[in-house]
Amino acid sequence: MVALDSEDDVLQRGDEAPAFELPGTDGESYTLDAFADREALLVVFTCNHCPYAQAKFDELNRLAAAYDGVAVVGINANDPEEYPDDSFEKMRELVDDGTVDYDAYLFDESQGTAAAYGARCTPDPFLFVDDGGTFRLAYHGRLDDATDPDDDPTEREMKAHIETLLAGEEITAEAKPSRGCSIKWKPGNEPDYWDA
């Protein structure tokens, strides 16, 4: 298994969140407007099968439960033809059995949303703040300091960043890349920034 680090080569702090319209495991269709009542939005490109992603399920569930003002949204963009465990049906199973308990778990079948955000790995978290009705990137980086699936975190970094935003302050911390399995692009779908 090859582990990749996230990179800030597509979205920069202050950039507007790229629009999307994606199906959720609950049968609803989601756009950014679905989260317009929240102060912040944590978009995490993730999947079902990657050990790095699985290791962060509980942390994402905790963040979703702890902050009413933040929407925690998982987006799975992996190719289910090559990776059947990342199918939409398997996503629903994880939600139904409580393994995944985010505010929404969405399927990016076209992989266009992952490419628009510059997603590289699973998990790849992007934290946005509501700036007068527009979500703008406040932080792109890891959830905590446990960079390998078997590690226990000592610092819940994304939790601290969320609390900074909810306090009305700007995140000034240097971005620390997330690490995970590569996004599994369909043949020919690799975006321009992809060189893995």
Residue pairs with C-beta under 8 A, 6 or more apart in sequence:
1 51
1 181
2 181
2 182
2 196
3 52
3 121
3 179
3 180
3 181
4 120
4 121
4 179
4 180
4 181
4 182
4 196
5 120
5 121
5 177
5 178
5 179
6 119
6 120
6 121
6 124
6 140
6 141
6 142
6 177
6 178
6 179
7 118
7 120
7 177
7 193
8 118
8 140
8 175
9 118
9 193
10 116
10 117
10 118
10 193
11 18
11 117
11 118
11 126
11 137
11 140
12 137
13 136
13 137
13 138
13 139
13 140
14 136
14 137
15 136
15 137
16 134
16 135
16 136
16 137
17 32
17 41
17 43
17 117
17 126
17 128
17 134
17 135
17 136
17 137
18 113
18 116
18 117
19 31
19 32
20 30
20 31
20 32
20 75
20 106
20 108
20 112
20 113
20 116
21 29
21 30
21 31
22 29
22 30
22 75
22 106
22 107
22 108
22 113
23 29
23 30
23 88
23 106
23 107
24 30
24 104
24 105
24 106
24 107
25 88
25 91
25 92
25 95
25 100
25 104
25 105
25 106
25 107
26 95
26 104
28 34
28 104
30 73
30 104
30 106
32 41
32 135
34 71
34 104
35 41
35 71
35 73
35 103
35 135
36 130
36 133
38 69
38 70
38 71
38 130
39 69
39 70
39 129
39 130
39 165
39 166
40 67
40 69
40 70
40 71
40 127
40 128
40 129
40 130
40 138
40 162
40 165
40 166
41 70
41 71
41 73
41 127
41 128
41 130
41 135
42 60
42 63
42 70
42 71
42 72
42 73
42 125
42 126
42 127
42 128
42 158
42 162
43 73
43 75
43 117
43 125
43 126
43 127
43 128
44 56
44 60
44 72
44 73
44 74
44 75
44 102
44 123
44 124
44 125
44 126
44 143
45 74
45 75
45 76
45 77
45 114
45 117
45 119
45 121
45 122
45 123
45 124
45 125
45 126
45 183
46 53
46 56
46 60
46 74
46 75
46 76
46 122
46 123
46 124
47 53
47 76
47 77
47 78
47 83
47 86
47 122
47 181
47 184
48 54
48 76
48 85
48 86
48 87
48 90
48 91
48 94
49 78
49 83
49 85
49 86
50 122
50 180
50 181
51 149
51 181
52 121
52 122
52 123
52 148
52 149
52 179
52 180
52 181
53 122
53 123
53 180
53 181
54 149
55 146
55 149
55 150
56 123
56 143
56 144
57 94
57 99
57 100
59 143
59 144
59 153
59 156
59 158
60 72
60 74
60 100
60 102
60 123
60 143
61 100
61 101
61 102
63 70
63 72
63 158
63 159
63 162
64 70
64 72
64 101
64 102
64 103
65 101
66 159
67 162
67 166
69 166
70 162
70 166
71 103
71 104
72 102
72 103
73 102
73 103
73 104
73 105
73 106
74 100
74 102
74 104
74 105
74 106
75 105
75 106
75 107
75 108
75 113
75 114
75 119
76 86
76 91
76 105
76 106
76 107
76 108
77 108
77 111
77 113
77 114
77 119
77 183
78 86
78 122
78 183
78 184
79 86
79 111
79 184
79 185
79 186
80 86
80 87
80 88
81 186
82 184
82 186
83 184
84 90
86 184
88 107
88 109
91 100
91 105
91 107
94 100
94 105
95 101
95 105
108 114
111 183
111 185
111 186
111 189
114 183
114 191
115 189
115 191
117 124
117 126
118 191
118 193
119 183
120 182
120 183
120 194
120 196
121 178
121 179
121 180
121 181
121 182
121 183
122 180
122 181
122 182
122 183
123 143
123 178
123 180
124 178
124 180
124 183
125 140
125 141
125 142
125 143
125 158
125 178
126 137
126 139
126 140
127 137
127 138
127 139
127 140
127 158
127 161
127 162
127 165
127 171
128 135
128 136
128 137
128 138
129 135
129 136
129 138
129 165
138 161
138 165
138 170
138 171
139 158
139 161
139 171
139 173
139 175
140 175
141 157
141 158
141 175
141 176
141 177
141 178
142 157
142 158
142 176
142 177
142 178
142 179
143 156
143 157
143 158
143 178
144 153
144 155
144 156
144 157
144 158
144 159
145 153
145 154
145 155
145 157
145 176
146 152
146 153
146 154
147 179
148 179
157 173
157 176
160 173
161 171
161 173
164 170
164 171
165 171
182 196
185 191
185 194
